[in-house]
Amino acid sequence: MSGVRLEPWAKGDLPLVEKLMGDPAMTEHLGGPESPEKLADRQARYEVPGSGMFKIVDEVTEEAVGSVGYWERSWRAERVYEIGWSVLPAFQGRGIASIATAQAIAKAKSERKHRFLHAFPSVENGPSNAICRKLGFTLVEESEFEFPKGHFMRCNDWRLDLFDVSA
Ligand SMILES: CC(C)(COP(=O)(O)OP(=O)(O)OC[C@H]1O[C@@H](n2cnc3c(N)ncnc32)[C@H](O)[C@@H]1OP(=O)(O)O)[C@@H](O)C(=O)NCCC(=O)NCCS
């Protein structure tokens, strides 16, 4: 499956945020569904030009099937990128998250802004950990992670060196 492309998040994409982050099954490893206020906040952040958030669009049907994006954060006293991804249930299991995440990594690489890109999937998130392994991330350690605020879970810290030209 290779027919997906990334498009910058746009105004009018709130229904997609709701399907991804307002749904119990989709947020099983992400602390549960978000409130309408949080979803609206998320949409407002995502739609800012240059936010780093992208819709995953099926090139044949032009349907939005998920999201992938990266943002800056501090981690272990360093500025890094963190990346996250989601694919709607009807489109899972076809390699879409892997392909879209590889496309987002290529964008982050081309910026040459931060050396390290981290992903923090729950240790229980089989598909997300498989994606990290497949895309060349290195497992640094398992650590306690707070997401959303007040909700703690065990996550794997996966790291990719964006400056490594051989990767
Ligand atoms: C995680 C998620 C994006 C995966 O989307 P997807 O398009 O189905 O993923 P892909 O098809 O690209 O790849 C999944 C990989 O995981 C593997 N996999 C699937 N279930 C697995 C499991 N239970 N244990 C281990 N590996 C598993 C698949 O075999 C595949 O690897 P392969 O291509 O080598 O065969 C999707 O399940 C999702 O949106 N989940 C809810 C949101 C979420 O948890 N986001 C991630 C937060 S870190």
The ligand as a MOL file (V3000), in Angstrom:
LIG
                    3D

  0  0  0     0  0            999 V3000
M  V30 BEGIN CTAB
M  V30 COUNTS 48 50 0 0 0
M  V30 BEGIN ATOM
M  V30 1 C -0.8740 2.6000 15.7700 0
M  V30 2 C -1.6380 2.7480 14.4640 0
M  V30 3 C -1.4590 4.1490 13.9290 0
M  V30 4 C -1.1250 1.7470 13.4330 0
M  V30 5 O -1.7040 2.0430 12.1670 0
M  V30 6 P -1.6100 1.0280 10.9300 0
M  V30 7 O -1.8210 1.8060 9.6790 0
M  V30 8 O -2.5320 -0.1130 11.1780 0
M  V30 9 O -0.0920 0.5410 11.0460 0
M  V30 10 P 0.7610 -0.2290 9.9320 0
M  V30 11 O -0.1700 -1.1130 9.1650 0
M  V30 12 O 1.5910 0.7490 9.1790 0
M  V30 13 O 1.8170 -1.0480 10.7880 0
M  V30 14 C 1.4690 -1.7510 11.9010 0
M  V30 15 C 2.6000 -2.7520 12.1380 0
M  V30 16 O 2.3690 -3.2920 13.4330 0
M  V30 17 C 2.2790 -4.7070 13.3410 0
M  V30 18 N 1.3150 -5.1020 14.3610 0
M  V30 19 C -0.0270 -5.0030 14.3210 0
M  V30 20 N -0.5560 -5.4250 15.4820 0
M  V30 21 C 0.4780 -5.7710 16.2810 0
M  V30 22 C 0.5760 -6.2570 17.6060 0
M  V30 23 N -0.4850 -6.4410 18.3570 0
M  V30 24 N 1.8220 -6.4940 18.0900 0
M  V30 25 C 2.9210 -6.2790 17.3500 0
M  V30 26 N 2.8810 -5.8060 16.0860 0
M  V30 27 C 1.6680 -5.5570 15.5640 0
M  V30 28 C 1.8110 -4.9780 11.9410 0
M  V30 29 O 2.1380 -6.2900 11.5580 0
M  V30 30 C 2.5840 -3.9270 11.1680 0
M  V30 31 O 3.9150 -4.3020 10.9660 0
M  V30 32 P 4.3910 -4.9200 9.5380 0
M  V30 33 O 4.1100 -3.8820 8.5140 0
M  V30 34 O 5.8430 -5.1680 9.7470 0
M  V30 35 O 3.5830 -6.1450 9.3430 0
M  V30 36 C -3.1520 2.4880 14.6860 0
M  V30 37 O -3.3040 1.2390 15.3030 0
M  V30 38 C -3.8240 3.5580 15.5400 0
M  V30 39 O -4.1570 4.6290 15.0360 0
M  V30 40 N -4.0190 3.2930 16.8280 0
M  V30 41 C -4.6960 4.2480 17.7050 0
M  V30 42 C -3.8920 5.5230 17.9420 0
M  V30 43 C -2.5210 5.2550 18.5020 0
M  V30 44 O -2.3690 4.4130 19.3890 0
M  V30 45 N -1.5440 5.9720 17.9800 0
M  V30 46 C -0.1590 5.7980 18.3420 0
M  V30 47 C 0.2390 6.5400 19.5480 0
M  V30 48 S 1.9690 6.2900 19.8620 0
M  V30 END ATOM
M  V30 BEGIN BOND
M  V30 1 1 1 2
M  V30 2 1 2 3
M  V30 3 1 2 4
M  V30 4 1 2 36
M  V30 5 1 4 5
M  V30 6 1 5 6
M  V30 7 2 6 7
M  V30 8 1 6 8
M  V30 9 1 6 9
M  V30 10 1 9 10
M  V30 11 2 10 11
M  V30 12 1 10 12
M  V30 13 1 10 13
M  V30 14 1 13 14
M  V30 15 1 14 15
M  V30 16 1 15 16
M  V30 17 1 15 30
M  V30 18 1 16 17
M  V30 19 1 17 18
M  V30 20 1 17 28
M  V30 21 1 18 19
M  V30 22 1 18 27
M  V30 23 2 19 20
M  V30 24 1 20 21
M  V30 25 1 21 22
M  V30 26 2 21 27
M  V30 27 1 22 23
M  V30 28 2 22 24
M  V30 29 1 24 25
M  V30 30 2 25 26
M  V30 31 1 26 27
M  V30 32 1 28 29
M  V30 33 1 28 30
M  V30 34 1 30 31
M  V30 35 1 31 32
M  V30 36 2 32 33
M  V30 37 1 32 34
M  V30 38 1 32 35
M  V30 39 1 36 37
M  V30 40 1 36 38
M  V30 41 2 38 39
M  V30 42 1 38 40
M  V30 43 1 40 41
M  V30 44 1 41 42
M  V30 45 1 42 43
M  V30 46 2 43 44
M  V30 47 1 43 45
M  V30 48 1 45 46
M  V30 49 1 46 47
M  V30 50 1 47 48
M  V30 END BOND
M  V30 END CTAB
M  END
